[in-house]
């Protein structure tokens, strides 16, 4: 199961994490995981490259 956790403070989004595996297909062949990974990378690009927020990024 893929788990997304969002963090907020004073009603504002302050961060998020994504972890897990969808189980749709084996690791490396799973289009559902690929879609989630793409969405997470797009969010990071929007936050850091477009909004210039300077958010910390950690990839495991």
Secondary structure, 3 states (H helix, E strand, C coil): CEEEEEEEECCEEEEEEEEECCCCCCCCCCHHHHHHHHHHHHHHHHHHHHCCCCCCCCCC
